[in-house]
């Protein structure tokens, strides 16, 4: 019955399916209730029962049938509407399920994909959220193919002692069984199939493997050149035989060569010896050999190879491996064997390995130098000289105990036997050399075998003939291996070119260059040069030398490294260079990290201060832009007020914008001459002139005194007044014209005021009884002695009483004495102020 229904299941006729189902349900009454699993009380079953295997492309049909009796007793009201199918835990889509009757549903998938799946029919016990099911029956469904050819069939003979065949089955969900045998072409052998022998009890072979050797039954037929293998594949859907003709001798892989050794060697060759492994000495086609080698200086992933395809049946092999590039070098050698009939790199044997070192010889190169490959450190009466050279590659040292020597040294053309104070593989140091001598150094390479006769030469001129070195050498780092070198070249017109050096080293300057030195020559007007170094993982030092026809400046090394596109920081070194009455010169020094070529100027911010004690601007902050570059080190702020304390700061201007301001510094402009006194008035009283004035508008310092000038052609007279703003000039010539002017004085006197021409009166006879005149001086009131009064001078009698004149004279003398005392006290106060309160010129209040 199952077989018949399987045939129906394999057909595409829906009517036959229904007929089969009706027939099955009919015989149920005769055979009684059938369960999905005999012995278990399950409320239904599926049909077909058990595992189902189909060829890919056939439709899949499964029925799920409820047992009416158990359904009514256990789940009354349930019907085929509550039946569902699940595949690997996921419910089958409704479009694949058909309702047959009240107790039966059918699942139909027209072309299921190749797979091995589990289908379960379930009864839904409730609807809505949190549905529950009861399993009815399960089917394992396998969709696959008829036997397919294996993906990879191969047979290999290991050292002509066994024959092993393996294959990889093609993917197929239907289990497939394989069996292998071979025939020997010919009239007799062609009728006998030698099947795969059963593995020995102690022999564990991988799946899909067959192995023949001389002990198996059937045994390995070693001397037959060709085999025809037949692989039979069988599964539920059919059987198929695959034929593989094999050229036996082309699939033999020998064991590795035996006894590999060195017979003789030179600095560039080695004679190798080895034997063919047993039993390959009688292998009919014979063997080819491959010799692979590499030195300690080669890329570990790359091997040089030479092939030996002659004298294939020799059991003992000799091979001269020549043209080896490196002397005194460690080499690795690998020797392989292969059947002379084999094709492809996969048929070589394992390698026999050997290490050896070639013989030593003279150094393969001499060191190299360039014009300017030296550095001088000048002292008071001597100099230290470093001479640098490009070391030869280590693979050209060619022997042990390798070193460099300064083979010959000449001072002003005369041979000198002075030895270096220090010598390394990159430089030599000579101390305390003469400043006025020219030196010539010759460097050679030496090892345990001898000296390479080629010499490297360096000329060091005397200090008075040595050109000036480049300055401000800055190294800018970019991503990867790119560096930008910038410098200021000497201004000399004798420079014919410049040499740029770079040196591998573990540390940057001031450590000496001890690695590989290289260089390039550039034009004399070059100031910026981009260099791509060989290895971005290494550190490099850089130097520049300026060269003339007479000699070189020697190497000037970079001491500053700048990161490209880094943000310019706050300037730390800012100071006052010079202070005058109306200007302040500010100096600064850029940090190394800020010395980029993008610097295009500076901004000096400044403002007068309210008081030296308080760092507050009196008014808004002003600015002065100083155009320049990374070498600009000062700027001038002018148009300032004398004797005024200013607060100043500096910021850098770059292509990326303006940097932050520096910390403020402070400076006080020095005193200068004040402006002229204002509103000068001169009145005449007899032979005296009374002069009054107002202070100058711009004092420009501490006012120390006034000078009253009264010129009488051709004489020039003056009178120094402390700080009063009025004075009387006495004892003048009568009826005389005087030119009166006043100047104010600080540390120097300012311009005189505009001239005032006055004429003294005619001489007056003494003893007149005329009434007392009004005086031009300030008399003390008799009733109020502390009250001064100013008298008019508009009208003065011709004659004054002698007693009155004496009284006036005493009052004037007393007033002058009081004024002098007041001026002395003011002078002392001024001195105290300057000693205690006023900041000296250029002093930074912030420090």
KOLKE-831924 format. One line per 8 residues: number of its first residue (from 1); their letters; for each residue x, y, z of C-alpha. Coordinates in steps of 0.5 Angstrom, whole numbers, plus 500, padded with zeros to 3 digits. Each point is the difference from the previous one (the first is absolute). Layout:
REM KOLKE-831924
NUM	a	X:Y:Z; ...
REM end
This chain:
REM KOLKE-831924
1	xxxxxxxx	500:500:500; 506:505:502; 503:498:493; 494:502:496; 499:506:504; 507:502:499; 499:499:492; 494:505:501
9	xxxxxxxx	503:505:504; 506:500:494; 494:501:495; 497:507:499; 493:498:499; 496:503:506; 494:495:498; 504:494:502
17	xxxxxxxx	502:503:506; 493:500:502; 499:493:498; 505:498:504; 498:503:506; 493:498:500; 503:493:499; 504:500:506
25	xxxxxxxx	495:503:504; 495:494:498; 505:495:502; 501:503:507; 493:497:501; 503:493:499; 507:501:503; 497:504:506
33	xxxxxxxx	503:507:502; 507:501:498; 505:505:504; 506:504:498; 504:496:505; 498:493:502; 499:500:507; 498:507:501
41	xxxxxxxx	493:503:501; 501:506:495; 494:503:497; 502:500:493; 505:498:495; 503:502:493; 500:497:494; 505:498:497
49	xxxxxxxx	503:497:506; 507:501:502; 506:503:497; 499:502:493; 505:501:494; 499:503:494; 505:502:494; 500:508:499
57	xxxxxxxx	495:502:495; 494:496:503; 494:503:504; 500:498:507; 493:498:503; 498:498:507; 493:499:503; 498:501:508
65	xxxxxxxx	494:496:502; 497:500:507; 497:494:503; 493:501:501; 499:496:506; 506:503:504; 498:507:498; 493:500:502
73	xxxxxxxx	502:497:507; 506:505:501; 499:506:496; 492:500:499; 499:506:494; 507:500:497; 500:498:493; 505:501:494
81	xxxxxxxx	499:507:500; 505:500:506; 505:496:497; 507:503:498; 507:498:497; 506:502:503; 507:500:496; 506:500:505
89	xxxxxxxx	496:504:505; 497:505:495; 493:499:498; 498:499:493; 497:505:496; 493:500:499; 500:500:492; 504:493:501
97	xxxxxxxx	494:497:504; 493:497:497; 494:498:504; 498:493:498; 494:498:505; 498:501:507; 506:496:503; 506:501:494
105	xxxxxxxx	504:505:497; 505:499:495; 507:504:499; 503:501:493; 506:503:498; 501:500:492; 508:500:500; 503:500:507
113	xxxxxxxx	508:502:500; 505:495:502; 500:499:507; 499:495:506; 494:503:504; 496:498:505; 492:501:499; 495:499:506
121	xxxxxxxx	493:500:500; 497:504:506; 493:501:503; 498:507:502; 497:500:507; 498:507:501; 500:507:496; 503:507:501
129	xxxxxxxx	506:501:504; 504:495:503; 498:494:496; 501:493:502; 501:494:495; 500:492:501; 504:496:495; 497:495:496
137	xxxxxxxx	505:497:495; 507:502:498; 504:498:493; 507:501:498; 500:503:493; 506:499:496; 501:503:493; 506:499:496
145	xxxxxxxx	503:497:493; 502:494:497; 508:498:501; 504:506:498; 507:499:498; 505:502:505; 503:507:500; 507:497:501
153	xxxxxxxx	503:493:498; 508:499:501; 504:495:501; 508:500:502; 505:496:502; 505:501:505; 507:499:499; 497:494:495
161	xxxxxxxx	498:496:506; 493:501:500; 494:503:496; 495:504:504; 494:502:496; 495:506:503; 494:503:498; 495:506:503
169	xxxxxxxx	493:498:499; 495:505:497; 495:503:504; 494:496:501; 495:500:505; 498:492:498; 506:496:503; 504:497:494
177	xxxxxxxx	505:494:501; 506:499:496; 504:494:498; 507:500:496; 504:496:496; 505:500:495; 502:496:493; 507:499:497
185	xxxxxxxx	499:502:492; 502:494:496; 496:493:498; 501:497:507; 500:505:505; 494:504:496; 496:494:502; 501:500:508
193	xxxxxxxx	498:506:505; 504:501:506; 496:502:505; 502:505:506; 503:495:505; 497:500:507; 504:505:505; 504:496:505
201	xxxxxxxx	497:500:507; 506:504:502; 499:505:494; 496:506:501; 498:503:493; 496:507:499; 493:499:497; 500:499:492
209	xxxxxxxx	507:497:500; 503:494:497; 507:498:501; 504:494:496; 507:498:502; 504:493:500; 497:497:506; 493:501:498
217	xxxxxxxx	495:496:496; 500:501:495; 507:503:500; 503:506:497; 502:499:493; 507:504:500; 502:499:493; 494:502:496
225	xxxxxxxx	500:506:497; 493:502:499; 494:498:504; 492:501:498; 496:502:507; 493:498:500; 496:504:505; 493:498:502
233	xxxxxxxx	495:504:503; 493:498:502; 494:503:504; 493:499:501; 499:503:493; 504:496:496; 508:498:498; 505:503:496
241	xxxxxxxx	507:498:498; 506:505:499; 506:498:496; 507:503:502; 506:498:496; 507:501:504; 507:501:497; 503:496:506
249	xxxxxxxx	507:502:500; 498:508:499; 497:499:507; 505:498:504; 503:505:505; 507:497:502; 503:501:507; 504:506:502
257	xxxxxxxx	508:499:498; 504:497:504; 507:502:503; 500:508:498; 507:503:501; 505:505:498; 506:497:497; 504:507:498
265	xxxxxxxx	498:507:500; 503:507:498; 498:507:501; 495:500:495; 498:492:499; 499:493:503; 501:493:498; 494:496:503
273	xxxxxxxx	499:492:500; 494:496:501; 497:493:499; 494:498:497; 495:496:505; 499:493:500; 497:497:496; 499:506:495
281	xxxxxxxx	507:498:497; 497:494:495; 494:505:499; 499:499:492; 499:507:498; 505:503:505; 500:506:504; 501:508:499
289	xxxxxxxx	502:504:506; 499:507:502; 505:504:504; 497:507:504; 504:504:504; 500:507:503; 505:504:504; 500:504:507
297	xxxxxxxx	499:506:496; 494:498:495; 493:501:502; 498:494:504; 494:498:495; 504:500:494; 504:494:498; 505:500:494
305	xxxxxxxx	499:493:496; 504:496:495; 498:493:497; 504:494:498; 496:496:495; 506:496:497; 503:494:502; 493:498:503
313	xxxxxxxx	502:493:502; 507:501:504; 499:498:507; 506:505:503; 499:507:498; 505:506:500; 498:507:498; 504:506:500
321	xxxxxxxx	496:506:503; 504:506:497; 499:508:499; 498:501:507; 500:507:501; 502:501:507; 507:498:504; 500:498:507
329	xxxxxxxx	493:499:500; 495:495:503; 496:496:495; 494:495:500; 500:495:495; 494:495:498; 500:494:496; 494:497:497
337	xxxxxxxx	499:494:495; 494:498:495; 498:495:495; 503:502:493; 493:498:498; 496:505:505; 497:506:498; 499:506:505
345	xxxxxxxx	503:503:506; 496:495:504; 504:494:499; 506:502:503; 503:496:506; 501:503:507; 507:504:500; 506:498:503
353	xxxxxxxx	503:506:504; 507:503:501; 503:506:503; 507:503:498; 504:506:500; 504:502:494; 507:502:500; 503:507:502
361	xxxxxxxx	503:505:495; 502:507:500; 495:505:501; 496:501:494; 499:508:500; 504:506:503; 496:505:504; 497:506:496
369	xxxxxxxx	501:508:502; 497:506:497; 502:507:500; 499:503:507; 499:493:504; 503:503:506; 499:504:506; 504:505:504
377	xxxxxxxx	499:502:507; 504:507:501; 504:501:507; 504:506:502; 506:498:497; 499:493:497; 494:496:497; 497:493:500
385	xxxxxxxx	499:497:493; 495:494:499; 500:497:493; 495:496:497; 499:495:495; 495:495:497; 501:493:503; 500:494:495
393	xxxxxxxx	494:496:500; 501:494:505; 500:495:495; 506:503:497; 504:499:506; 502:493:498; 504:498:506; 501:500:508
401	xxxxxxxx	503:506:504; 497:505:495; 502:507:501; 502:507:497; 507:504:501; 502:507:498; 506:497:496; 503:507:498
409	xxxxxxxx	499:507:503; 504:506:497; 500:507:504; 502:505:495; 503:495:495; 504:496:505; 499:493:502; 497:500:507
417	xxxxxxxx	500:494:505; 495:503:504; 495:494:502; 492:502:501; 498:501:508; 494:496:498; 498:495:494; 493:497:498
425	xxxxxxxx	497:497:494; 498:506:498; 504:506:502; 507:501:503; 502:506:505; 506:504:501; 501:505:505; 504:506:501
433	xxxxxxxx	502:501:493; 503:507:498; 495:505:498; 505:503:494; 502:493:497; 496:496:494; 499:493:501; 499:494:495
441	xxxxxxxx	498:493:503; 500:494:496; 495:494:503; 501:493:498; 496:493:502; 503:494:503; 498:493:502; 504:494:502
449	xxxxxxxx	503:499:493; 502:507:499; 499:507:497; 496:502:494; 505:505:497; 495:505:497; 500:506:505; 494:505:502
457	xxxxxxxx	503:507:501; 497:506:504; 503:507:499; 500:505:506; 502:507:499; 503:505:505; 495:504:504; 502:506:496
465	xxxxxxxx	498:497:494; 494:496:502; 493:503:497; 495:502:505; 495:494:502; 493:500:499; 495:502:506; 493:499:502
473	xxxxxxxx	500:493:498; 493:497:501; 497:493:499; 493:500:498; 497:493:501; 494:498:495; 496:493:500; 504:494:498
481	xxxxxxxx	507:501:497; 500:507:498; 504:506:504; 501:507:498; 506:503:501; 501:508:501; 506:504:501; 503:507:499
489	xxxxxxxx	506:500:496; 506:504:501; 500:507:496; 506:499:496; 500:500:493; 506:495:499; 495:494:502; 500:495:494
497	xxxxxxxx	495:495:503; 498:497:506; 500:493:503; 494:497:504; 502:494:505; 495:495:503; 502:495:505; 497:494:503
505	xxxxxxxx	501:500:508; 496:497:506; 500:507:503; 499:507:497; 506:506:501; 504:501:504; 502:493:500; 505:499:494
513	xxxxxxxx	498:496:494; 502:493:501; 495:497:494; 500:500:492; 502:507:497; 497:502:494; 500:507:496; 497:504:494
521	xxxxxxxx	503:506:497; 496:506:499; 500:507:496; 503:506:504; 494:504:501; 496:494:503; 497:501:506; 494:495:501
529	xxxxxxxx	501:493:498; 495:494:501; 504:493:501; 496:493:500; 504:495:505; 501:493:498; 497:497:507; 494:504:504
537	xxxxxxxx	501:496:506; 507:503:501; 503:506:503; 504:505:495; 504:506:502; 501:505:494; 506:505:499; 502:505:494
545	xxxxxxxx	506:502:498; 502:507:495; 506:498:495; 504:505:496; 506:499:495; 505:500:506; 496:496:505; 494:498:504
553	xxxxxxxx	497:503:507; 499:493:502; 494:497:503; 495:504:504; 495:496:503; 492:501:502; 499:501:507; 492:501:499
561	xxxxxxxx	495:496:498; 493:502:498; 493:496:499; 497:502:493; 493:504:501; 501:500:508; 497:506:504; 505:506:502
569	xxxxxxxx	500:500:507; 501:506:505; 506:504:499; 504:498:507; 506:505:498; 498:507:500; 505:506:502; 501:508:500
577	xxxxxxxx	506:501:495; 500:508:501; 496:505:503; 500:508:497; 495:505:502; 495:499:494; 502:493:498; 501:493:503
585	xxxxxxxx	504:494:497; 497:493:501; 504:494:499; 498:493:500; 502:493:498; 496:494:497; 500:494:503; 503:494:496
593	xxxxxxxx	493:497:498; 497:507:498; 506:501:495; 496:498:494; 500:503:493; 493:502:501; 502:506:504; 498:507:497
601	xxxxxxxx	500:505:505; 499:502:507; 495:504:504; 503:504:506; 494:502:505; 501:506:504; 496:505:505; 502:506:505
609	xxxxxxxx	499:497:507; 496:504:505; 505:499:506; 506:496:500; 497:496:506; 494:498:496; 500:496:494; 495:503:496
617	xxxxxxxx	499:504:494; 499:507:500; 495:500:494; 500:495:494; 505:495:498; 504:502:494; 504:496:495; 506:500:495
625	xxxxxxxx	501:495:495; 507:498:498; 501:497:494; 505:495:499; 502:492:501; 502:495:504; 507:504:501; 497:506:502
633	xxxxxxxx	502:501:507; 498:508:502; 495:505:499; 499:507:501; 494:504:503; 500:507:499; 496:506:501; 500:499:508
641	xxxxxxxx	499:505:505; 507:502:504; 500:498:508; 494:495:499; 500:493:502; 498:495:495; 497:493:500; 502:496:493
649	xxxxxxxx	499:493:498; 502:496:493; 496:495:496; 503:496:494; 496:501:493; 500:494:495; 497:497:494; 495:497:505
657	xxxxxxxx	498:506:504; 503:504:506; 502:496:506; 499:502:507; 503:506:504; 506:499:504; 500:502:507; 500:507:501
665	xxxxxxxx	507:504:501; 501:507:503; 504:506:498; 500:508:502; 502:505:494; 505:505:503; 500:507:501; 501:505:495
673	xxxxxxxx	499:508:499; 493:502:502; 496:505:496; 500:508:501; 497:503:506; 493:503:498; 497:507:501; 506:504:501
681	xxxxxxxx	499:507:503; 506:505:501; 498:507:503; 505:505:502; 501:504:506; 506:505:500; 506:496:499; 497:493:501
689	xxxxxxxx	496:496:496; 494:495:503; 500:493:496; 494:496:501; 498:493:496; 496:494:500; 503:493:501; 502:496:493
697	xxxxxxxx	494:496:497; 505:494:499; 505:500:506; 503:493:497; 503:498:507; 502:503:507; 500:508:499; 506:502:504
705	xxxxxxxx	500:508:498; 499:505:496; 504:505:496; 498:507:499; 504:503:494; 501:508:500; 504:502:494; 503:507:499
713	xxxxxxxx	504:500:493; 505:498:500; 500:497:507; 496:494:502; 498:499:507; 496:495:504; 497:498:506; 499:493:503
721	xxxxxxxx	493:499:504; 499:494:504; 492:498:499; 497:507:501; 496:503:494; 502:507:501; 506:504:501; 503:507:501
729	xxxxxxxx	506:502:496; 503:506:503; 506:505:499; 499:501:493; 502:505:496; 495:506:499; 497:502:494; 503:493:497
737	xxxxxxxx	496:495:495; 500:493:503; 498:494:496; 497:495:505; 498:493:499; 499:494:505; 502:493:499; 499:493:505
745	xxxxxxxx	505:495:502; 500:493:501; 506:496:499; 501:505:494; 497:507:499; 494:501:495; 499:505:495; 499:507:502
753	xxxxxxxx	494:503:500; 498:506:495; 504:506:501; 497:506:503; 503:507:499; 500:505:506; 504:506:502; 502:502:507
761	xxxxxxxx	498:507:502; 505:507:501; 504:500:506; 496:503:506; 503:505:505; 500:498:507; 497:504:506; 494:502:497
769	xxxxxxxx	493:501:504; 496:497:495; 495:495:503; 502:493:501; 499:496:493; 497:494:499; 505:494:500; 501:495:495
777	xxxxxxxx	502:495:505; 496:496:505; 500:504:507; 498:497:506; 493:503:503; 502:503:507; 494:498:503; 500:493:496
785	xxxxxxxx	507:498:500; 499:493:496; 495:504:495; 504:502:494; 498:505:495; 501:502:493; 501:507:499; 499:504:493
793	xxxxxxxx	505:502:496; 496:505:496; 503:506:503; 506:501:504; 503:507:503; 506:502:498; 503:501:507; 500:495:505
801	xxxxxxxx	501:501:507; 507:497:503; 496:497:506; 495:496:496; 505:498:495; 504:496:505; 493:497:503; 499:498:493
809	xxxxxxxx	507:497:499; 499:496:507; 494:497:498; 502:498:493; 506:497:504; 496:496:505; 495:498:494; 506:497:496
817	xxxxxxxx	503:496:506; 493:497:501; 500:498:493; 507:497:500; 498:496:506; 494:498:497; 503:498:493; 506:496:504
825	xxxxxxxx	494:496:504; 497:499:493; 506:497:497; 501:496:506; 493:497:499; 502:499:493; 506:496:501; 496:496:505
833	xxxxxxxx	495:498:495; 505:498:495; 504:496:504; 494:496:503; 494:501:495; 502:501:493; 502:493:496; 507:501:497
841	xxxxxxx	500:500:492; 499:493:497; 498:497:507; 495:494:499; 495:501:505; 497:493:499; 507:497:502
REM end
